[in-house]
Amino acid sequence: MGGTYDLPLAMWFGDFDLRVNVHVIDSARPQSLPTLFMGGLNADRIIVWDDGSTENLMDEKKAWEIAEVRIKAHSQMSTLLTHRQV
């Protein structure tokens, strides 16, 4: 589950008590980079147990962060354009 889904999103663990932590056991790099890199309240509650290779994913983390910034900027621009047309 942790390798496929973006676990930090509220739709997965947002309704759980804040004292609940989620442990993901994964022997290979999770496919879902947000599970590793996404910040926020839910992300602080997710502990990924892996083979240690995720500590070497600095290039992937930088690329993911750049992509997230661009996605958010595009989303904000689309929202602004939609409100102007109304």
C-alpha positions as CSV (number, residue, x, y, z in Angstrom):
1,M,0.0,0.0,0.0
2,G,2.8,2.5,0.9
3,G,4.6,1.8,-2.3
4,T,1.6,2.6,-4.5
5,Y,-0.5,5.3,-2.7
6,D,0.4,8.7,-1.5
7,L,-0.1,7.9,2.2
8,P,0.4,11.5,3.5
9,L,-2.8,12.6,1.8
10,A,-5.7,13.3,4.2
11,M,-7.9,10.8,2.3
12,W,-5.8,7.9,3.7
13,F,-5.0,8.9,7.3
14,G,-6.5,12.3,7.9
15,D,-9.4,10.9,10.1
16,F,-7.1,8.9,12.4
17,D,-6.2,10.3,15.8
18,L,-3.0,12.3,15.7
19,R,-1.4,9.9,18.1
20,V,-1.6,7.1,15.5
21,N,1.5,6.4,13.5
22,V,1.6,4.3,10.3
23,H,4.5,1.9,9.7
24,V,5.3,1.0,6.1
25,I,7.6,-2.0,5.6
26,D,9.2,-1.9,2.2
27,S,12.3,-3.7,1.1
28,A,12.6,-1.6,-2.1
29,R,12.1,2.1,-2.9
30,P,8.4,2.9,-2.6
31,Q,7.0,3.9,-6.0
32,S,5.1,6.7,-4.3
33,L,7.7,9.4,-3.7
34,P,5.2,11.5,-1.6
35,T,5.2,8.8,1.0
36,L,8.9,9.4,1.4
37,F,9.2,13.1,0.7
38,M,5.9,14.9,1.4
39,G,5.8,17.0,4.5
40,G,2.9,17.9,6.7
41,L,1.1,16.6,9.6
42,N,0.2,13.2,8.1
43,A,3.7,12.7,6.7
44,D,5.2,13.0,10.2
45,R,3.1,10.1,11.3
46,I,4.3,7.7,8.5
47,I,7.5,5.7,9.2
48,V,8.9,3.9,6.2
49,W,11.1,0.9,7.1
50,D,13.2,0.0,4.1
51,D,16.6,-1.5,3.1
52,G,18.3,1.8,3.7
53,S,18.4,2.8,0.0
54,T,16.0,5.7,0.4
55,E,18.7,7.7,2.1
56,N,20.6,7.8,-1.2
57,L,17.6,9.4,-3.1
58,M,18.7,13.0,-2.9
59,D,18.5,13.6,-6.7
60,E,15.0,12.0,-6.8
61,K,13.9,14.1,-3.8
62,K,15.1,17.3,-5.5
63,A,13.3,16.3,-8.8
64,W,10.2,15.5,-6.9
65,E,10.2,18.8,-5.0
66,I,10.7,20.7,-8.3
67,A,7.8,18.8,-9.9
68,E,5.5,19.5,-6.8
69,V,6.3,23.3,-7.0
70,R,5.4,23.3,-10.7
71,I,2.2,21.3,-10.2
72,K,1.1,23.7,-7.4
73,A,2.0,26.8,-9.5
74,H,0.0,25.4,-12.5
75,S,-3.0,24.6,-10.3
76,Q,-3.0,28.1,-8.8
77,M,-2.7,29.6,-12.2
78,S,-5.6,27.5,-13.5
79,T,-7.7,28.6,-10.5
80,L,-6.9,32.2,-11.1
81,L,-7.8,32.0,-14.7
82,T,-11.1,30.2,-13.9
83,H,-12.1,32.9,-11.4
84,R,-11.4,35.6,-13.9
85,Q,-13.6,34.0,-16.6
86,V,-16.6,33.9,-14.2
